[in-house]
Amino acid sequence: MDGLSRRLRASLRLKRRSWVPAEEARGESRKETLENIREPSLSSYTGGPHFFEYLFVVSLKRTHSGDDYEPTITYQFPKRENLLRGQQEEEERLHGAIPLFCFPDGNEWAPLTHYPRETFSFVLTNVDGTRKIGYCRRLLPAGPGPRLPIVYCIISCIGCFGLFSKILDEVEKRHQISMAVIYPFMQGLRESAFPAPGKTVTLKSFIPDSGTEFISLTRPLDSRLEHVDLRSLLGCLNHEQILHIFASAVLERRIIFLAEDLSTLSQCIHAAAALLYPFSWAHTYIPVVPESLLATVCSPTPFMVGVQKRFIQEVLDSPMEEVLLVDLCEGTFLKSVGDEGDVLPPKLQNDILSSLAQGNNDLQTLEQVNEHVSGPFVQFFIRTVGHYASYLKRGPDGQGSFQERPFCKALASKTSRRFVKKFVKTQLFSLFIQEAEKSRTSHAGYFRQKITEYEEQKKQKKPKEKTVK
């Protein structure tokens, strides 16, 4: 194992949550450094926090042996001094992890004259359970002749990929002039509050030879999907394949995505996790697995990971248990359990496919695509588990107690009951219902709103059905 990997493993000791089952805990020793993330919670900010914590530039430097290169942090903003012990340890963990995740494809590089820019992300979970997202732009720096790629990496606790991609555009533009030009822009950004959904923050920035520029950063009105681009899945897979990935995810199986480039891996894995809304993937989740952590695919516990296709042979040679192996380049499944088409109730499955096939030509914006693709999956959960609130029995203190058996029996469809009996045993559902039990008031979020709309539609249909009879 190379020195960087050893430092990463020493610096990223993650504390597992109390709900992790014993068999998963026993299998964690070889992947203590891996990230866990409950994906939809990334966009739960209503506005107010700072945009970011750090900006790093990661460059490739020759190792002492001179045979290959090692990614190294060569720029950091802001530079923090007089840190408390806990803060110093946190920064050291970041310094150990970030280079590896900025260059997950190993240390064998050579100077290049052409390299396509890539925008991707990774997620780190701190020992206290807080999560940080690394937004990365990898490209060749300006200059003549062959040179090595560098990575701009913004660390933030906020999930809004489109907005941070625009920030990386501005960082890249300034870096072509001078590193000194980046500082005032990032300082202005750091002093600005993150906008509420639908709001805009405008930054004033001076660029030599160009003068003063005003940069507007607008947050999408629907913050539920601001951290994903569901066009990525549509561009790589057909509707039925997306449905099979969803079916594997709702039963918390092992899913591996393969792609040549980091951008596709990062976007597709975030998109797949977003389809689980309002539930949150709570197991190992790594958009791009670094080469030194490829043993992740041997884990017996649930995971959703992305692997660069250059490592396909290592993946295929690994002793994997039941897994869905998705080749995003070819749009095929290289491995599957075989029952993915039978997991979901047939009628609801057909309804999802029918909804996805309608109105595609009318979709113009990213928000429209995201809503069109995610909507049928939200409806699926409404029709299978949307009645959960009626089966939360509350005591005098307001604490809820979920009535699982009558909840399952309430479904009229036999195939829906069969699915829900399996689904209620997952961490996805358990974590969701635990939050509902703790909450003293009914959730007023998007999912609750859609449940209310669905129930109103059902009420309106009943009188019409009686009239027809």
N, C-alpha and C positions, 0 to 999 in steps of 0.2 A: 504493500500500500504506500503511495507517495506521501511526502511530508504534508502537503496541503490537506489531503484526506484525513491524516492523523489529527491535524489541528482542528479540522471540522468536527470530528467525532469527539474530541476532548472538549470542544467549546459549546456544542449544542446538545447538552443532556436535557432531554425534554421530560417533564413531569406528566405522566399519564393521568387522565381524568378518572374519577372514582367509578364511572360507569363502564369502563373497559372490562370485558369479561376475563375471567382468570386464564382461559386458554390463550387469549390474545396477549395478555401480559407476559405469559411464559415465553411467547415467541418474539418478544420485542427486543431482546438483547442485541441482535445484529442490526437493528434499524432504529436505534434510539434517536438518531439525528433526523429522522424523517418528519415531514410536516403533517399536521392534522388541521383540517379547516372545515368549518361549517359554512359552506360557500355563500348562501343567500344573505348571511348576516353581514357580509362585506359592505353592502349598500344601505345599511340601516341608519346612516348618519343624516340628521335633519338639517345640518349646517352648523358652522361655528368652529370646529377644530381647525388647526393649522393644516395647510395642504400637505406638508411633508416633514419628515424628521431629518433626512440626510440626502445629499446628492454625492454619489461617488463616481469617479472615473477609474475603471479597471483596465490595466494594460498588461500585455504579455512581456515578461522579462526572462532572459535566459537563465536556466538553472546553473548551479555551480559546476555541474558536470559538462555543461555546454551542449548536451545532446538534444534537449528540448526546452520548452518554455513553461513558465509558471505564471498564472494570472496573479496580479498584484495590484492593490489599491494605490493609485498614484495621485489622487486628488480627493479631498473630502471637504464638503461644506454643509453645515458649519463645523469648524474645529472646536471641540468642547474641551475646556480646561477646568481644573479644580473639581473634578467629578467625585461624587461620593462612591464608596466601594461598590455598591450595587449597580450604580450607573456605569462605572468603569468595567465591571464584569459583563454587562449587557453590550457595551460597545465592543469589547473583545470578542464576544460571541458573533456579533455582526461581522467583524473584520475576518473572522475565521470562515464564516459561511459564504459571504457575498462573492468572493472571487470564484469559488467552485460553481456556484449557480449562474454566474455570468458567463462562464466558459464550461458548460456541463459536458462538452464533447471531447474532453481530454486535453493533453498538453502537446500533442504532435502537430505543430503549426509550422508554416513557412511564410516568409514575406510574400504578399500578393499585390497585383496591380488592379485587380477587380474583385469586389466582394459585394453581393447584394445586401442592402441594409435589412436588418431583422428587428422586429419589435416583439417582445415577449415578456413574460412575468413569472415570478415564483412567489411562494408563500412560506414564511417562517413562523413557527409558534414558539414563543418565549416560555421560560420555566413557570411563569405565573399564569399561563394560558392566553395571554394577549397575543394578537397576530399582527405581523407586519408583511406588507406586500412589496416586492421589488419590481418596479417597472423598468424594463431594460431596452436600450437601443444599441445594437451592435453594428458597427460599420467601420470602413477604412477612414482614418483621419486624412485631412487635406495634406497634400504634399506630392512631390515628384517621385517616381520610381516605386519599386516594390516596398511594401510596408505591412505591418501587422495590424489586425483589427483591434479596436478598443470598444469598451462598453460604457455607456452612461447609465447609471442605475440610481433611480429615485426610490427611497424607502419611505413608505407612508402606511398609516393604519387605515386608510380610506380606499374603498374599492370603486373606482370610476375610470375604466381603462381608456375610453375615448378621450376624456379630458386630459389624462396624464400623457397620452400619446401626443397631444398638441403641445404640452409643456416640453416634452422631449424634442419636438421639432424646434422650439425656440432655443433650447439649450444647445442643440446641434448647430444651429445657425450662428450662435455666438462663439462657440468653440472654434469654428473655422476662422474667426478673426483673432481671438485671444482668450485664454482662460480668464483673464482679468475682467472681460466683458460679461462673463457669466455671473460673477458675484453680485452686482447690483440688481440684476433681474431676479435671481433666486432670493436675495434678501427682501425685495419687494413682495415676492410671492409668499415668503415665510411670514411676513407681517400681515398678510391678508387672511381673513377668515374664509373657510371653505363655504361656498354658497349653498343655500337651501335649494331643494329641487325646483327646477324651472328658473332659477335666478342666475344672474351674471355678475362676475367680478371683473373689473377693468384695471389693468396694470399699465403704468406709464414707464417706458423704458427707453434709454438713450443708447443708440448704436453709432459708433464712429463712422463717418462718411455717409450715414443714412439719416441721422438726426433722431428726433424723438418719435417713438412709436407707441401706439395704444393697442394693447393686446386684450381681447375679450375672451374670457373663459366661461362658457355657459354649461350649467349642469342640466341634464335631461329632466323634464317634468316628472316622468315616471322613473323614480330612482330604483325601482325593483329590479330592473334589467340593465342598469347603467354600467355594470361591470362586465357585460358580455356582448358578443357579436354572434348571433345565431346564424348569420349568413355563412359562417365558417363550416358548420355542420352540413348545411344544404349544398355547399360547394363540393363537399367530399363524399357524401353518402346519399342514398335515396331514402324516401320516407320510411319504408319498412325497416331498413337497417337502423335508422335513428330510433324507431320504436323498439327494436330488439335491444339496443343499448339502454334505453330507458327501462325496459323490463328487467334487465340484469341489474341495473342500479337500484331499483326499488326493492329488490330482494338482497341487496348488499353483497353482490358477488365481486369477483376480481376482474377488473377491466384494464387492458393495456391498449393504448393508442400508439401507433407507429406513424412517423412522418419524417420527411427529409429535413424540413426546416423548423426552427424553433417557434416561429410565429404561428404556424398551423397547429402545432401541438398545443401551445399555450391557449390559443383561442378555442380550439375544439374541446379541450378538457373542461374549460370554464363553462362553455355552452352546455355540455352534457350534464354537469352538476346543476346548472341553473334550471334545467327541465324538472328537477325534483321539487321546486317551489310548491308549497310553503315549507317543505321539509329540507333538512340540511345534512349533507354528506358528512359523517362524523368519524370517518376512518382515514387511513393513510391516503394522502392526496398530494401528488407531486406533478405539476404540469410538465416539467422536463426533468427526468432523472439523470443526475450526473453519472458519468461512466463508472466512477468508483463506488456507486451505490446501486448498481444493476442487480445485486442480490435481492433487492426489494421484490422482484417478480417471483421469487421462491416463497414468499410469505404465505402462510396458511390462512391468514386473516384477510378481511376485505380490503381492497385498495382500488384506487383509480389513478393511474399514472400514465405519463407520456414518455416514450423512448424514441430517440432518433433512429431512423431506419438503418443507419450505418452499423448499428449494434444488433440487427435482426438475428444474426446467427447465434450470438450470445444468448439472446432471449429464447430462441427456439431450442437451444441446447440445455436450457435451465430446467431443473426438475419442478415444473409447475403443476399445481393441482388445477381443478376445473377453472377455466379462465375464458374470457371473451377477448380475443386478440384482433384488434381492428387496424387494418392497413388503410390509412387515410389517403395515401398516394394512389392506390389502385382501386379504392372503394370496395374492399372485400373484407370478409372475416377469415383470418388464417386459422383460427381455432375458435371453437364455441362449445358450449355445454350440449346444445342440440335441442333444447326445449324452449328457447327464447320466444318462439312464436306461440307458445301455450301458456305463458305465465299470466298474461292479462285476460280478463273476461272477453270472449270473442266479439260481442256486440260493441263494447266500449273500444276495443282495439280497432274495429272497422270505422267507428265514429271518428277516432283520432285521424286515421288515414284519409277519410273523406274530407275532414276539415282542412288538413294540410294541403290537399290537392286543389282546393277551391281558391279562386281569386289571386293567384300568384302574380298575374300580369299587372295587377293594380298596385303592387307594393313598390314604393319608390324610396322611402327613407329607411334608415337602420331601425328607427323606433317602430315603424310599421311592420317590418320583417320580424323583429323580436316579438311583437305582440301577436302576430299571425301564427308564429311557430309555437310560442309558449302557451297561448290561449287554450288549445285542445288538451294539453296536459294538465293545466289548472282545472279544466272542466272534468277531466278524468278523476281527479282527487275529490272534487266537489261531489260527484255522483257515487263515489265509493266510501269516502270518510267524512263528507261535509256535514253529516248529522252528529258529529262528535260532541258538540256543545250540549246537546239534549241529554247526554249520558254522563255529564259531570255532576255528581251529587255533592252539593256544598254543605259543610257543617256550619255551626253558629259563628265560627271564626272566619268564614269565607273560604277556607281551604277546600279545594275540590278533591273528589275521589272518583276516578274513572270507572264506569261500569262496563267492563270489556265484553262480557258474555251477551247481555241484552243489546249492546251496540252492534255486535256481529249479526245477531239474529234479526235485527231490524231491517236488513236488506232483503228485498223480495226475490232478487235473482240468486239462484243457487251458485252460479259461476262467480258472481261478485262476492258472495259470502265466502266461497272457497279461497279467493284471492285475499280478502281482508283478514281472514284468520291467520294467514301467513304474514301479512304486512304488519299487523299489530305486534308481532314478535320482534320486529327490526328495531335497531337503534334510531333509525329515521323517525319512526312513529313514537317510540318511547320518549325521546327528547322533546318532541313536539307536544305530547300530551302532558309531560311533566311541567312544561312551561304554562300550559293551559290550566293545570291544577293549581299552580301557585298564583296565577293571576286572579285577582278579586273582581275584575271587571271583564266583560267580553272584549276580545280583540277587535279593534276598529280598523284593521289594516285591509290591504287589497283582497286577501283571501276571504275574509269575513264579508267584505262588500260583495264579492262575487257569489258567495253562498246565499246572501240575502236576495240578490237579483234572481238567482236560480229558483229559490223558493217562491218568489213572487210570480215568476213565469209558470210554475207548476199550478199555483192557485188559479191563475187566469185560464189555464187549459182545462181544468176540471169542469167548470160550468159549460164550456163549449162542447166537451165530450158528452155531457148529460143531454144537451140539446140535440146533438146528432142522434143519440140513441132514441 
